[in-house]
Amino acid sequence: MDKKMIPFSVYLPAEYHERMKQAAQGRRASALVRDAITMIMDGDDAFKAGYNKAVRDASKVVYDCKEAQMVAVNKRDLGAILTELIEKLEMK
């Protein structure tokens, strides 16, 4: 689940820059840009992109759950097992 993030710079028109600054106050700017770029680059339609975003979000919640990391099944933590299963739901 742990995917390396690499910084990338983007120039925006002033109007969008102001709106991004507002989004950044809620700590949403990076996720907003990342999700938009992912959707465009993957060529997804709106439904598929939204579904895959939900799958990734659910996967992250399970992966980050401390309680799920405390339970082991066949020497693997339950969080990692469930994360792997959830990620398989992603539409290609």
C-alpha positions in Angstrom: 0.0 0.0 0.0 2.8 2.4 0.8 3.5 4.0 -2.5 6.3 6.6 -2.8 5.2 10.1 -3.7 7.4 12.4 -5.8 6.9 16.2 -5.7 5.9 17.9 -8.9 5.4 21.6 -9.6 2.5 23.1 -11.6 1.9 26.6 -12.9 -1.8 27.7 -12.6 -3.8 30.7 -13.8 -4.3 33.2 -11.0 -8.0 32.3 -10.5 -7.2 28.6 -10.0 -4.2 29.5 -7.8 -6.4 31.4 -5.4 -8.9 28.5 -5.3 -6.1 26.1 -4.6 -4.8 28.3 -1.8 -8.3 28.1 -0.2 -8.3 24.3 -0.6 -4.8 24.2 0.9 -6.2 25.7 4.1 -8.3 22.6 4.6 -5.2 20.5 3.7 -6.9 19.2 0.6 -4.9 20.8 -2.2 -2.4 18.0 -2.8 -5.0 15.3 -2.8 -7.2 17.3 -5.1 -4.5 17.8 -7.7 -3.3 14.2 -7.3 -6.8 12.8 -7.8 -7.4 15.0 -10.9 -4.1 14.0 -12.5 -4.6 10.3 -11.7 -8.1 10.4 -13.3 -6.9 12.2 -16.4 -3.8 10.1 -16.9 -5.6 6.9 -16.4 -8.3 8.0 -18.9 -11.1 7.1 -16.5 -14.7 8.2 -16.8 -16.2 9.9 -13.8 -17.9 6.8 -12.4 -14.8 4.6 -12.7 -12.5 7.4 -11.3 -14.8 7.9 -8.3 -15.1 4.2 -7.7 -11.4 3.7 -7.8 -10.8 6.7 -5.6 -13.2 5.2 -3.0 -11.4 1.8 -3.2 -8.0 3.5 -2.6 -9.5 5.5 0.3 -11.0 2.4 1.9 -7.7 0.6 1.4 -5.8 3.4 3.1 -8.2 3.4 6.1 -7.7 -0.3 6.6 -4.0 -0.2 6.1 -3.6 2.7 8.6 -5.8 1.0 11.2 -3.7 0.3 14.3 -6.1 -2.3 15.6 -6.0 -4.2 12.3 -2.2 -4.2 12.4 -2.3 -5.8 15.8 -4.1 -8.9 14.6 -2.0 -11.5 12.7 -3.3 -14.3 10.5 -0.8 -16.8 9.1 2.0 -14.4 10.3 0.6 -11.4 8.3 -1.2 -8.5 9.9 -4.9 -8.3 9.2 -4.6 -4.8 7.9 -2.2 -5.8 5.1 -4.4 -8.8 4.1 -7.6 -6.7 3.9 -5.8 -3.9 2.1 -4.6 -6.4 -0.5 -8.1 -7.7 -1.0 -9.7 -4.3 -1.2 -7.1 -3.1 -3.8 -8.2 -6.0 -6.0 -11.6 -4.4 -6.3 -10.1 -1.5 -8.3 -11.4 -1.3 -11.9 -8.8 -1.5 -14.6 
